[in-house]
Amino acid sequence: MEQGFIRVAAATPKIKVADPVYNRGQLECMIDEAWKKQAKILVFPELCMTGYTCGDLFLQNTLLRKTKEEFAKLVESTKGKDILVFVGLPWERGQKLYNVAAAVCNGRLLGLVPKENIPNYSEFYELRHFQEGNKEPQMVSWMDGSVWMGTDLLFTCRTMPGLCVGAEICEDVWVMEPPSIRHAKAGATVIANCSASSETTGKSAYRRDLILGQSARLVCGYIYANAGEGESTQDLVFGGQNLIGEDGTCLAESDRFHTGIIYADMDLDRIESDRRRMNTFRETTENNLHVEVEFDLKVEPLELSRRVDAAPFVPQNKAERELRCEEIFSIQAMGLKKRLEHIGCTQAVLGISGGLDSTLALLVTARACDLLGIERKNITAVTMPCFGTTDRTYQNACLLTKVLGATLKEVDIKKSVTAHFEDIGQDMSCHDVTYENGQARERTQVLMDIANQKNGIVVGTGDMSELALGWATYNGDHMSMYGVNAGVPKTLVRYLVRYYADQAEDETLRKVLLDVLDTPVSPELLPPKDGEIAQKTEDLVGPYELHDFYLYYILRFGYCPEKIYRLAVKAFDGVYGKETILKWLKVFYRRFFSQHFKRSCLPDGPKVGTVGISPRGDLRMPSDACRDIWLRALEEMEI
């Protein structure tokens, strides 16, 4: 396990019913393959040593004895292989037969987990052969010694803190109170399920939702291995649907009706981070019968095969993305609707620049007015050209306001800003931070005063990415009476505007939105060069797609700088070099810590996703916190 990542696998072998000799050979080949591919956990299906569909052959001594012999050979074959394997087989104890998942590692049988819930309905008749497993573990004989047997066994890795594995078998996860609930409460971070779930129409979708839902509820990794080809088709067909879930996310899923192994790189840091964050997730020792069996695995470098999304805030699937965009628009609009309704306000004022953020804010405000039955002309969109305004953004601001039916008001602030600079002795040729911020604060003053004139409120336009970086003028564009974009990262702002453009029936609206999308991100506070934008934000502060990536993993999971860098290198391979990624990661940490004072007094605004930066909600940190240990970790890192 490196930086919390561990490769896990679920396998469906092609078996022969009642032939443990053949089946053992198939399992050994798969174990060897998984071990060579650096998998540290491998889960096989239920009763795979014999086949699930043996029926009354389970009562035959010949089958039981041969299975145990072959299982002993299988255990022996794992010597020298650094992998924890769960194998399904029948196990006799005290003249009773149990359906167990055997945990094996490096030539050692660690323990036996019996099936707790034995189905005896519809096509299942397991009570004819198997006994319900005991919760409280007991010692049973094995070879020249003994091992633990019981449902409440946990397999804890000494060399990999955070890796604690519990097991259940097929039906156990379908019942009202699955054993995995107890396991997770007792500290299990990964659940293994050896299963033989038959195929019927529609069952695969339900099974998928069940497994991923369980991984979400328990905030755990879940490895589900299902029986497949080779099982008897006398009355049933088994599809071999294997799944690997992580906290509700599907990491890997096999094609049905195929044998083989699926792999995934599970992130135990993510699981532990979410459990720390959720105070309602409670580990408990109350009525805890669990016995922990310790084992060791080597910690080795791992080249990640896990897909790392370069845009974690944005769904990659188009249909899902469109659904998400519509949902976010609704959250933003409903937030503003409630605020206007609560204060009895029918007037909204916002600055319109022709850029992405103010465009989104205007679209949201228009929807909020529609929801309230307020005419859109009650929206006053104020364009305030100054020294850096280009004709392109000015024209887009005016056209967008007109086509949406809002009221356009133009206030040229050049004279007032020039007079202010004369008052404070600011050299007009000195294009420093005072030169820039003076314009931003003048614009905010204009908006606030117009809102007073109209008995309205100022709708803020700044987005979450800007606020995370502190890329906003304090008491300038940083301030409003309700910030509709405060929970939306820049990468998502772009997709929201694109979504609105794609949905637009008005061709003029669609064209102006597309041109806004094509315009470089800029505060336009420095004079243009040859009529074009001279000040491009991403040249100064760094690419927003990188900063949003950093923001997500820092705040959502609390990852260390080295891990975030590693993930970014994989996600942006071929887009940004390692030095570039490291440079802007350092910038992010510096700005994130130094600029928190701006976030400490943010206006109200709606949270829209799993990450938020409101000082009243998700992000409660001191404005004078020290950033040294994070930056030092990056400085000491080898790239």
DANOR-V137766 format. One record per backbone hydrogen bond with DSSP energy under -1.0 kcal/mol. CO is the residue of the C=O (numbers start at 1). NH is the residue of the N-H. If there is no record, write none. Layout:
co-><CO CO>
nh-><NH NH>
This chain:
co-><2 4 5 6 7 8 9 10 12 16 19 20 21 22 23 24 25 26 27 28 29 30 31 32 33 34 35 40 41 42 43 45 47 47 50 54 55 56 57 60 61 62 63 64 65 66 67 68 69 70 71 72 73 75 76 78 81 84 85 86 87 88 89 91 96 97 98 99 100 101 102 103 103 104 105 108 111 112 113 115 119 121 125 126 126 134 135 138 140 142 145 147 148 149 151 152 154 155 156 160 163 164 164 165 166 168 169 170 171 178 179 180 181 182 183 184 185 189 190 191 192 193 200 202 203 204 205 206 207 208 209 210 211 212 213 214 215 220 221 222 223 224 225 227 228 229 237 239 242 243 244 244 245 246 249 252 260 262 264 266 267 268 269 270 271 272 273 274 278 285 291 293 295 311 317 318 319 320 321 322 323 324 325 326 327 328 329 330 331 332 333 334 335 336 337 338 339 340 347 348 349 350 355 356 357 358 359 360 361 362 363 364 365 366 367 368 369 375 376 378 379 380 381 382 383 385 390 391 392 393 394 395 396 397 398 399 400 401 407 409 413 414 415 416 417 418 419 420 421 427 430 432 433 434 436 437 438 439 440 441 442 443 444 445 446 447 448 449 450 451 457 458 463 464 465 466 470 473 473 476 482 483 485 488 489 490 491 492 493 494 495 496 497 498 499 500 506 507 508 509 510 511 512 513 514 516 521 529 532 536 536 537 543 544 545 546 547 548 549 550 551 552 553 560 561 562 563 564 565 566 567 568 570 572 572 577 578 579 580 581 582 583 584 585 586 587 588 589 590 591 593 595 596 599 604 614 614 622 627 628 629 630 631 632>
nh-><5 268 2 266 40 264 43 262 260 19 23 24 25 26 27 28 29 30 31 32 33 34 35 36 37 39 38 84 9 86 11 48 50 51 18 57 58 59 60 64 65 66 67 68 69 70 71 72 73 74 75 76 77 78 79 81 83 42 104 44 102 49 100 98 93 131 91 115 89 113 87 110 111 85 108 105 103 150 101 133 126 124 128 129 130 151 152 149 147 145 142 140 112 138 153 291 293 165 295 163 157 189 190 155 192 194 172 173 174 181 183 184 185 186 188 187 284 221 166 223 168 225 203 206 207 208 209 210 211 212 213 214 215 216 217 218 220 247 191 245 193 243 195 240 231 15 199 257 254 224 251 252 222 249 246 244 12 10 8 6 271 272 273 274 275 276 277 278 281 288 154 156 158 314 321 322 323 324 325 326 327 328 329 330 331 332 333 334 335 336 337 338 339 340 341 342 343 345 457 380 459 382 359 360 361 362 363 364 365 366 367 368 369 370 371 372 374 378 379 348 407 350 409 352 411 413 394 395 396 397 398 399 400 401 402 403 404 406 381 383 417 418 419 420 421 422 423 424 426 430 432 436 437 438 440 441 442 443 444 445 446 447 448 449 450 451 452 453 454 456 349 481 467 468 469 471 472 476 478 479 460 486 488 464 493 494 495 496 497 498 499 500 501 502 503 504 510 511 512 513 514 515 516 517 518 519 537 532 529 539 540 541 547 548 549 550 551 552 553 554 555 556 559 564 565 566 567 568 569 570 571 572 573 575 576 581 582 583 584 585 586 587 588 589 590 591 592 593 594 595 596 598 600 602 483 617 619 625 631 632 633 634 635 636>
